[in-house]
Amino acid sequence: MRRTSLQWLIFLTFLLSGTTNQARLTLSPSSSQMFEGQSVSLSCEEDDGSAGWTLRRNITDETRTQCGAGWGRSDGSSCNISLMIARHSGVYWCESREGATSNTITVTVTGGPVILQSPVLPVMEGDDVTLLCRTKTSSSLPADFYKDGTLIRTEPAGHMTLYHVSRSDEGLYKCLISSDESPSQLAHCHR
């Protein structure tokens, strides 16, 4: 049975649409909160290593701009920001030419004295998650950890691990060192 050109085109389109790879956005260092002045690298990674993804962001005074357009230095499918400032706080993601998008990462940049470091990758139910409360100069000071405004516990070394997280661990977290408070951070886990 001979196939027409249109049948081959439909068949090829079907095959190609089924093999589209999804990119994954990674952030180094891996922390959703950071101090002003830090440098970061964001990368769009695909399983097959092919290029073609653009890093984009939404921040309070810009919507859907791409790396290199007034912020960051583009290097293929990566973006390097040498000096983070508070206005860089926002949502970052990778986008393909065809409009497909990756996971999103919400970044909070603060000029304040304390941050709550936690992993930026999606947390899965059952994972162990370590939260680190730190100042610009130390990551091992005693810290109070709060969830939804209620004190969970005080940790003498400034870090707390949540074991086998579940939906009950979702909420708004923050930490305090002395009387200095970190920005709040929403935590959720995936099944």
N, C-alpha and C positions, 0 to 999 in steps of 0.2 A: 504494500500500500504506500503510495507516494504522498508525502506531506507537502502542502503548499507553503509558500514563503510566510504567509500570515500565521499558519499553524506553528511553524518553527519559531517565529518571533514571540508568539504567546508562550510556547514551551520554554524558551530561553528566559523570558521575563519572569515566569513562574520560578524557575531554578534560581535565578539571581536574587529575587526577592526573598527567597527562603534562606539565603546564605549571608544576609547582612549581619555583620558583627556589631555588637554593642560595645561602646567604649566604657571604661571605668575611670573616673576622676580620682586621682590620688594627690595628697598634700604632704609635703615634707618641709619642716617637721610635722608629724601627724598630731595636730592639736587644733581643736575648733576655737580656742581662745588663745590670743597671743598679745604680747606687749608691743606698743609702738616702737619702731626702730628695728624690729626683727626682719630678717629676709626669709622668703619662702619660695618654694618651687611647686607649681601645680602641673600635673601631667595627665594627658588623655592617653590611656593605655588600652590597646586592643589585643585579643588573643593571637591574631595573625600578624601583629606588628605593623600593619599598614597605616599610612598617614591619612590625612584628609579631615581630621577633626579640629575644630577651632574652640579655644577656651573663651567662655563668655561669663559675664557677671551682671547682676542687678545690685546696685547700691542705692542709698537714699536719693542721691541727686543725678543718677544715671540709670537708664534702663537698657538692658541687653546690649552692652558694648563688648567688643572683643579685645583680647590681649594685644597690645601694641598700638591701640587707638587711644593714646593719651595715658595709658597705664601699662606697666609691665614690659618685659622684653620677651618677644616671641622667639622660640627656638624650635621650629617644627611643630609638634603637637604638645610642647611644653611652654610654660610661661613662668618667668622668673621676676619676682618683685623684690628689689633689693632693700627697700625701706618701707615697711608697712606703717600706715598711719590710720587713725580712727576712721576716717572716711572710706577706707578700704573694707570696712565691715559690710557684709552682704552675702548674697547667695552666688555660688560659682558652679559652672557645669560645662560639659563638652557638648558640642553640637556638630553634626555632620553637614555636608553640603546639601543632603537630601532632607534635612530637618530632624533627623533622629537625635535624641538626647541621652546623656549618661545620667548617672546618679548626681545628686546635688550635694554640695558641701556648704554649710552656713558657717561663716567665719566672723568672729567678733574680735576687733582690735581695740585695745584699751590703753589709755595713758595713765590709768590707775595703778596702784601699787601691788595688786593681787590678781592672779588669774586662776581659773579652775581648768586644768588640762585633762582632757579625756579623748578617747579615740574618735576620729572623724568618720571611720568606715561604719556602715550599718552594723549594729549590734544584733546578734541573733539570740533568741531565747535559748538559755542554757549556757551561754558564754560567761566567762568571768571578766569583769571590767574594773580597771583600776583608775581611780580619780586622784589627781595630784594637785594639791593646793600649793602655790608657790609665789614668791616675791621675785622681783627682778634679780636679786642677788642670791637667793637661797631656795632650795626645794625640800628642805628637811626641817622646817619649823613646825611647832605644834599648831594644829588647825582644827576649827570646828566645821563640820559638814552639815548642811541643811538640805532637806527635801520638802518642797512646797511650804517653806517658811518655818518648818519644825526641825529642831536640832536632832540629827540622827545620832551622832557621836563626835567625840573629840579624839583626834589621833595625834600622838606625840611626835611622829615623824612626818606629818603633813600629807600622808597618802592613805586612801581607803579603798579596799577591794570589795566589790559586790560579787558574790559567788552565785553562779547559776541564775543569771538574771531572768526575770519573767515580766509579764505585763504589770504586775504589782510594783515593780521598780521604776516604772515610767513616772515622770514628773519634772518639776523645775528644781534644779540643783544649784547651790552656790556654796562658797566656803568663806571663812573668816580667819585671818591671822592677826592677832592682837585685836584692834578695832577696825582693821581694813578689810573690806568686803570685795569679793570677785563679782563680775557680772553674772547674772543668772543664766542658766543654760538648760534648755529643754532636752530631756533624754527620753528616747523611745526605743523599743526593740521590735524586731521582725520575727515572725514565725518561720 
